[in-house]
């Protein structure tokens, strides 16, 4: 994999938030850029089923509000895609002309059968149902001047069309471009628009993921105190992309839940939307796909600077790794846990040593430990505090102290959520608990404790699926000794057979039969032959040779 940054200024530009990961790029002339493009890309080797990507991050808008995280988003995604065997071009602060050149470079990379991914972080605008991606040099636009946007911006559908025209088998379009109307002006003289993007209907072979639903506005960051260098959407999307074995649809669904939950902590609504027209499942982070991509040579890609000059921008300089680490050490010595936690990502990924991992653990334990005794804070705030550290920092999965603290605080938060909720909100709490337990590495102890929580806070039958999750982790049979297991299984076996509760109860009864046999057989004898309980239990009795007495009579009556 080779990541090639495209910087369209004659001078390097640093993101407005001062936390961009881009390196200084030497100034190159337009003629040299064109020569590199022609020499490097005119005759690429015949390849098939490669993975290529163009990632655009626009912060430095000249005539509309600047953004803080777009360049960071592009670079963070580039790091992840590089590990998934993508050949990546990162293009920063793209003018209209520069974006044309970047798209041309992507065109020349794509061969028939490839997977092509296009990511855009920046301003987007919808005009009469069509979505346009806004370059940095978009002109000042007023009321009634929509055509200026149409002429200067890029239709999202056109990008898909040109990639398919090159023969890409799979096209993935990811748009973190649903921010506020960039053309709003005081006095009501700006271009009218509600903000957000319009729904899209992709062609076959195309998957589109947008950072917010139709007409919704996406968050660049949660607040002025949000220390994360990435947007609310991108930080969650990139994390889910790193989970092995997930399909594109699963990544989209998980990102939806993550973003919606995070936005709700500040009273905002943001639910990413996806549009899937790919036949079958696509897994980007899977052993088979990675092996295939790794076996294919990576194409050589040349950077293509723009001929359009801009005013020089002040370059934000990050301290060298040793100095950055020393600053983190000082924060740890001062027990400034929150500030330490917000600055951990200032150390480059390639320089994150064991000492840095130890600082991650210190920050997480130091900031989260007070939550075990504090009575303030909503469930969402407590869960957001946990998720700031994990799974954002993968090294914490090896810390037994952190994982135990995570379980304790998380279960307390979900208990509060159950106490304060009803209806759809109660279901949301349950779904989030399911996700919390399923976060790798799976723990049989956490699944057992989650089942116990649901027994006491929700109902017995709903606890069965959580108890059953224990068998997805090592030492799952420890759940068989849970005091609440018996009532959960008995209750869930009374559900319709196709329900998750009933299926989970059958699994639990089968795995923990010595512990549950007496109670299950006794309940069969008390139920009527046409009950769900008898229908679900009789196959278990037959399997374990427990067809005796009145229980056997009930089962025989059911079979007739």
C-alpha positions in Angstrom: 0.0 0.0 0.0 1.2 3.5 -0.8 -0.5 6.6 0.5 0.0 9.6 -1.7 -1.1 13.0 -0.3 -2.3 15.5 -2.8 -1.9 19.1 -1.6 -3.3 21.6 -3.9 -1.6 24.7 -2.5 1.9 25.8 -3.6 2.6 25.8 0.1 1.6 23.1 2.6 -1.5 23.7 4.5 -2.4 22.6 8.1 -5.9 22.0 9.2 -7.8 24.7 11.1 -7.9 22.7 14.3 -4.1 22.3 14.4 -4.2 18.5 14.8 -3.9 17.3 11.2 -1.6 14.4 10.6 -0.4 15.6 7.2 3.3 16.0 6.4 4.9 18.9 4.7 4.8 18.4 0.9 7.4 19.9 -1.4 6.1 22.4 -3.8 5.8 21.0 -7.3 4.8 22.8 -10.5 1.8 21.9 -12.6 4.0 20.7 -15.5 6.0 18.3 -13.2 2.7 17.0 -11.7 1.3 16.3 -15.2 4.6 14.6 -16.2 4.4 12.4 -13.1 0.8 11.5 -13.8 1.6 10.5 -17.4 4.8 8.6 -16.7 3.4 6.8 -13.7 -0.1 6.0 -14.7 -0.4 5.9 -18.5 0.5 2.2 -18.7 -0.3 0.6 -15.4 0.1 -3.2 -15.2 -2.9 -5.3 -15.9 -4.4 -6.0 -12.4 -7.7 -7.3 -11.2 -9.7 -7.2 -8.0 -7.4 -4.6 -6.4 -8.6 -2.0 -3.9 -8.1 1.7 -4.7 -9.3 4.8 -2.9 -9.4 8.6 -3.2 -9.9 10.4 0.1 -10.7 14.1 0.0 -10.6 16.4 3.0 -11.6 20.0 2.6 -11.1 22.4 5.6 -9.8 25.7 4.1 -12.9 27.1 2.3 -12.3 30.6 0.9 -15.9 31.9 0.8 -17.9 29.7 3.1 -17.2 28.6 6.7 -14.0 26.6 7.3 -14.2 23.2 8.9 -12.0 21.7 11.6 -11.7 17.9 11.1 -12.1 17.1 7.4 -8.3 16.7 6.6 -7.9 14.7 9.8 -10.8 12.5 8.7 -9.2 11.7 5.4 -5.8 10.9 6.9 -7.3 8.7 9.7 -9.3 6.7 7.1 -6.1 6.4 5.0 -4.3 4.7 7.8 -7.1 2.2 8.2 -7.6 1.5 4.5 -3.8 1.0 4.1 -4.0 -1.9 6.6 -6.8 -3.3 4.4 -4.6 -3.3 1.3 -6.0 -0.3 -0.4 -3.8 1.9 -2.6 -4.8 5.3 -1.3 -4.6 8.9 -2.6 -5.2 11.6 0.1 -6.2 14.9 -1.4 -6.3 18.0 0.9 -8.2 21.3 0.4 -9.3 20.7 -3.2 -10.2 23.5 -5.4 -12.5 22.8 -8.4 -9.5 22.3 -10.7 -7.5 20.3 -8.2 -10.4 17.9 -7.5 -10.7 17.3 -11.2 -7.1 16.3 -11.3 -7.5 14.1 -8.2 -10.4 12.3 -9.8 -8.5 11.8 -13.0 -5.7 10.2 -11.0 -8.3 7.8 -9.4 -9.7 7.1 -12.8 -6.3 5.9 -14.1 -5.8 3.7 -11.1 -9.1 1.8 -11.6 -9.0 -1.4 -13.6 -12.0 -3.8 -14.5 -12.9 -5.8 -11.5 -11.5 -3.5 -8.8 -13.1 -2.2 -5.7 -13.0 1.6 -5.7 -13.7 3.8 -2.7 -14.3 7.5 -2.7 -14.5 9.5 0.6 -15.3 13.1 0.9 -15.2 15.2 4.1 -16.2 18.7 3.6 -19.2 20.8 2.7 -22.0 19.3 0.6 -25.2 20.9 -0.7 -28.4 19.5 -2.2 -30.2 21.2 -5.1 -33.5 19.8 -6.3 -32.7 16.3 -5.1 -29.1 16.2 -6.4 -26.1 16.2 -4.1 -23.1 18.3 -4.8 -19.7 18.1 -3.1 -18.3 21.6 -2.6 -14.7 22.5 -3.5 -12.7 25.0 -1.4 -12.9 27.8 -4.1 -16.7 27.7 -4.4 -17.7 31.3 -5.1 -20.0 33.5 -3.0 -23.5 32.4 -3.8 -26.7 34.3 -3.2 -30.4 33.7 -3.4 -31.4 32.5 -6.9 -27.9 31.6 -7.9 -28.1 27.8 -7.5 -26.6 27.3 -11.0 -23.3 28.7 -9.7 -23.1 25.8 -7.3 -24.0 23.3 -10.0 -21.3 24.6 -12.2 -18.5 24.8 -9.6 -19.3 21.8 -7.4 -19.2 18.0 -8.1 -22.3 15.9 -8.5 -21.9 12.8 -6.2 -23.6 10.6 -8.8 -21.1 11.6 -11.5 -18.2 10.3 -9.4 -20.0 6.9 -9.2 -20.7 6.9 -12.9 -17.1 7.5 -13.9 -15.8 4.8 -11.6 -18.3 2.3 -13.0 -17.3 3.4 -16.5 -13.8 2.3 -15.7 -15.0 -1.2 -14.9 -15.0 -1.1 -11.1 -16.9 -4.1 -9.8 -17.7 -2.5 -6.4 -18.0 1.2 -5.8 -18.1 2.5 -2.3 -19.1 6.2 -1.7 -18.7 7.6 1.8 -19.8 11.2 2.3 -19.1 13.0 5.5 -20.6 16.1 3.9 -24.0 16.7 5.5 -23.0 19.8 7.5 -24.9 23.1 7.8 -25.9 25.1 4.8 -22.5 26.7 3.8 -24.3 29.4 1.9 -26.3 30.9 4.7 -25.7 34.6 5.2 -27.0 37.2 7.6 -30.0 39.1 6.4 -31.5 36.1 4.6 -29.7 36.9 1.3 -27.8 33.6 1.1 -28.7 30.5 -1.0 -31.8 28.8 0.6 -31.4 25.3 1.8 -32.3 23.2 4.8 -28.8 21.7 5.3 -28.0 18.0 4.8 -28.1 15.9 1.7 -30.8 14.2 -0.3 -31.4 10.4 -0.4 -29.6 8.6 -3.2 -30.6 5.7 -5.3 -27.4 3.9 -6.4 -26.9 1.7 -9.4 -26.1 -2.0 -9.0 -22.7 -2.7 -7.5 -22.7 0.6 -5.5 -22.8 1.1 -1.7 -23.3 4.6 -0.4 -22.9 5.7 3.2 -23.7 9.2 4.3 -22.9 10.8 7.7 -26.5 11.8 8.3 -30.0 10.9 7.2 -31.8 12.8 4.5 -32.1 16.6 5.4 -30.2 16.0 8.7 -27.2 18.0 9.6 -24.0 16.2 10.6 -21.7 17.3 13.4 -18.2 18.4 12.8 -17.5 17.9 16.5 -19.6 17.6 19.6 -18.6 20.9 21.2 -15.8 23.4 21.4 -14.3 21.2 24.1 -14.4 18.0 22.0 -10.8 16.9 21.8 -11.2 14.2 19.2 -9.5 15.2 15.9 -12.2 13.6 13.8 -15.8 14.3 13.0 -18.5 12.5 14.9 -19.3 10.3 11.9 -15.7 9.6 10.8 -14.4 8.6 14.2 -17.1 5.9 14.5 -17.0 4.7 10.9 -13.3 4.2 11.0 -13.5 2.3 14.3 -16.1 0.0 12.9 -14.1 -0.5 9.7 -11.3 -2.0 11.8 -13.5 -4.7 13.3 -12.7 -8.0 11.5 -15.4 -9.9 9.6 -18.0 -7.2 9.3 -19.9 -6.6 6.1 -20.5 -3.2 4.7 -24.1 -3.3 5.9 -23.0 -4.3 9.4 -20.5 -1.5 9.5 -23.2 1.0 8.4 -25.7 -0.3 11.0 -23.2 -0.1 13.8 -22.1 3.3 12.7 -25.7 4.4 12.7 -26.1 3.4 16.3 -22.8 4.8 17.4 -23.3 8.2 15.8 -27.0 8.5 16.9 -26.0 7.7 20.5 -23.1 10.2 20.5 -25.2 13.0 19.0 -28.0 12.5 21.5 -25.6 13.3 24.3 -25.8 17.0 23.3 -29.5 16.9 22.2 -28.9 16.5 18.5 -30.3 14.1 16.0 -27.9 12.5 13.5 -28.5 9.0 12.1 -26.2 8.0 9.2 -28.0 6.7 6.1 -26.8 4.0 3.7 -28.0 2.8 0.3 -27.0 -0.7 -0.8 -27.2 -2.1 -4.3 -24.4 -4.6 -4.0 -25.5 -8.2 -4.6 -24.2 -10.3 -1.7 -21.9 -9.3 1.2 -18.7 -7.3 1.0 -16.2 -7.7 3.8 -13.2 -5.4 3.6 -11.6 -6.5 6.8 -11.5 -10.3 6.4 -8.7 -12.9 6.2 -9.7 -14.1 2.7 -10.1 -10.6 1.2 -6.9 -9.4 2.8 -4.9 -12.3 1.5 -6.3 -11.7 -2.0 -5.5 -8.0 -2.0 -2.0 -8.6 -0.5 -1.2 -10.9 -3.4 -1.7 -8.2 -6.0 1.1 -5.6 -6.6 0.3 -2.0 -5.5 0.2 0.5 -8.5 2.6 3.4 -8.4 0.8 6.6 -8.0 2.2 10.1 -8.6 1.1 13.2 -6.6 -0.6 15.7 -8.8 -0.3 19.3 -7.5 -2.6 22.0 -8.8 -1.5 25.0 -10.9 -3.8 27.2 -8.8 -1.8 29.1 -6.2 -3.3 30.2 -2.9 -2.2 32.4 -0.1 0.4 30.8 2.2 -1.1 29.4 5.4 0.6 29.1 8.8 1.9 25.6 9.3 1.0 24.0 12.6 4.1 22.1 13.8 3.7 19.1 16.1 6.5 18.5 18.6 8.8 15.6 17.8 7.7 12.3 19.2 10.0 12.4 22.3 8.7 15.9 23.2 5.1 14.8 22.6 5.6 11.8 24.8 7.3 13.9 27.5 4.3 16.2 27.6 2.0 13.2 28.1 4.2 11.9 30.9 3.9 15.3 32.6 0.2 15.2 32.4 0.2 11.8 33.9 2.4 12.9 36.7 0.0 15.8 37.4 -2.9 13.3 37.3 -4.6 15.5 34.6 -6.4 12.4 33.3 -9.0 14.1 31.1 -6.4 16.3 29.3 -4.1 13.3 28.9 -6.9 11.3 27.4 -7.7 14.0 24.8 -4.0 14.3 23.8 -3.0 10.7 23.4 -3.5 10.7 19.6 -0.8 13.4 19.3 1.7 10.6 19.2 1.9 9.2 15.6 0.6 5.6 15.2 4.1 4.4 14.1 5.6 5.8 17.3 3.1 4.4 19.8 5.4 2.4 22.1 4.7 0.3 25.1 5.1 3.4 27.2 2.5 5.1 25.2 0.1 2.2 25.8 0.8 2.4 29.5 -0.2 6.1 29.4 -3.4 5.1 27.6 -4.2 2.7 30.5 -3.4 5.3 33.1 -5.6 8.0 31.5 -8.5 5.6 31.1 -8.3 4.2 34.7 -7.7 7.7 36.1 -10.6 9.4 34.3 -13.2 6.6 34.6 -12.6 5.3 38.1 -14.5 8.2 39.8 -17.6 7.1 37.8 -17.9 4.0 39.9 -19.0 6.1 42.9 -20.4 9.2 41.3 -24.2 9.6 41.3 -24.3 12.3 38.6 -24.2 11.8 34.9 -26.7 10.3 32.5 -26.3 6.8 31.1 -25.3 8.2 27.7 -22.6 10.4 29.3 -21.2 7.4 31.2 -21.1 5.2 28.1 -19.6 8.0 26.0 -16.8 8.3 28.6 -16.1 4.6 28.2 -16.2 4.7 24.4 -13.8 7.6 24.3 -11.2 5.0 25.4 -12.5 1.7 24.2 -12.7 0.4 21.5 -11.0 3.6 20.3 -7.7 2.4 21.8 -7.3 -1.2 20.9 -4.4 -1.8 23.3 -6.8 -1.6 26.3 -8.3 -4.9 25.4 -5.3 -6.4 27.0 -5.8 -4.6 30.3 -7.8 -6.7 32.8 -8.2 -3.7 35.1 -9.6 -1.5 32.4 -12.0 -4.2 31.0 -13.3 -4.9 34.5 -13.8 -1.2 35.1 -15.5 -0.9 31.7 -17.9 -3.7 32.7 -18.7 -2.2 36.1 -19.4 1.3 34.8 -21.2 0.1 31.7 -23.6 -2.2 33.6 -24.4 0.6 36.1 -25.1 2.9 33.2 -27.5 0.4 31.6 -29.2 -0.2 34.9 -29.9 3.5 35.1 -31.1 3.5 31.5 -33.6 0.7 32.2 -34.8 2.5 35.3 -35.4 5.8 33.4 -36.9 4.5 30.1 -40.0 2.9 28.6 -41.3 2.1 25.2 -38.8 2.6 22.3 -36.3 4.1 24.6 -36.3 0.9 26.7 -35.7 -1.1 23.6 -32.8 1.2 22.7 -31.2 0.5 26.1 -31.5 -3.2 25.5 -30.0 -3.0 22.0 -27.1 -1.0 23.2 -26.4 -3.5 26.0 -26.4 -6.2 23.4 -23.7 -4.2 21.5 -21.8 -3.5 24.7 -21.5 -7.2 25.5 -20.6 -8.1 22.0 -17.6 -5.7 21.8 -14.5 -7.8 21.4 -13.0 -9.4 23.3 -16.2 -11.2 24.4 -16.4 -12.0 28.1 -18.5 -14.8 29.5 -18.5 -13.0 32.9 -19.9 -9.8 31.3 -22.6 -11.8 29.4 -23.6 -13.5 32.6 -23.8 -10.2 34.5 -25.7 -8.5 31.7 -28.3 -11.4 31.9 -28.6 -10.9 35.6 -29.1 -7.2 35.1 -31.9 -7.8 32.6 -33.6 -10.2 34.9 -33.8 -7.6 37.7 -34.4 -4.5 35.5 -36.4 -5.7 32.5 -37.9 -9.2 32.5 -36.8 -12.8 32.8 -37.4 -13.9 29.2 -35.3 -11.0 27.8 -32.4 -12.1 29.9 -32.0 -15.5 28.1 -30.3 -14.0 25.0 -27.7 -12.3 27.2 -27.0 -15.5 29.2 -26.6 -17.3 25.9 -24.0 -14.9 24.7 -21.6 -16.4 27.3 -21.2 -19.4 25.0 -19.7 -17.1 22.4 -16.7 -16.5 24.7 -14.2 -18.8 26.4 -15.5 -20.6 29.6 -19.1 -19.9 28.7 -20.3 -22.7 30.9 -19.8 -20.6 33.9 -23.2 -19.1 33.1 -24.8 -22.4 34.1 -24.2 -21.5 37.8 -25.9 -18.2 37.6 -28.7 -18.1 40.2 -31.1 -16.3 37.8 -30.5 -18.6 34.9 -33.3 -21.1 35.8 -36.1 -18.5 35.9 -34.8 -16.9 32.7 -34.8 -20.2 30.7 -38.2 -21.3 32.0 -39.8 -17.9 31.1 -38.1 -17.7 27.7 -39.2 -21.3 26.7 -42.8 -20.0 27.0 -42.1 -17.7 24.0 -43.0 -18.6 20.4 -40.3 -20.9 19.0 -39.1 -18.5 16.3 -38.4 -15.7 18.9 -34.8 -15.0 19.9 -35.7 -15.6 23.6 -37.0 -19.1 22.9 -34.0 -20.0 20.7 -31.6 -18.7 23.3 -33.4 -20.7 26.1 -33.1 -23.9 24.0 -29.4 -23.3 23.7 -29.0 -22.6 27.4 -31.1 -25.7 28.3 -29.0 -27.9 26.1 -25.6 -26.5 27.3 -26.6 -26.4 31.0 -28.9 -29.4 31.1 -27.6 -31.0 34.4 -28.4 -27.7 36.2 -31.8 -27.1 34.5 -33.2 -30.6 33.9 -35.3 -30.8 37.1 -36.9 -27.4 36.6 -37.6 -27.9 32.9 -39.2 -31.3 33.3 -41.3 -30.1 36.2 -42.7 -27.2 34.3 -43.6 -29.4 31.3 -45.8 -31.5 33.6 -47.6 -28.3 34.7 -48.2 -26.8 31.2 -51.0 -27.7 28.7 -49.9 -29.7 25.7 -50.6 -26.9 23.3 -48.4 -24.3 25.0 -45.3 -22.8 23.5 -43.4 -24.1 26.5 -44.2 -27.7 25.9 -43.5 -27.4 22.1 -40.1 -25.9 22.9 -39.2 -28.2 25.7 -40.2 -31.7 24.4 -37.4 -31.9 21.9 -35.0 -31.2 24.7 -36.5 -34.0 26.8 -36.2 -36.4 24.0 -32.6 -35.5 23.3 -31.6 -35.9 26.9 -33.6 -39.1 27.5 -35.9 -37.4 30.1 -39.3 -38.5 28.7 -40.8 -39.9 31.9 -44.0 -39.6 33.9 -46.5 -36.7 33.3 -43.9 -34.8 31.2 -43.8 -37.6 28.7 -47.6 -37.7 28.6 -47.7 -34.0 27.7 -45.1 -34.4 25.0 -47.0 -37.4 23.5 -50.2 -35.3 23.5 -48.4 -32.5 21.7 -47.2 -34.9 19.0 -50.7 -36.0 18.1 
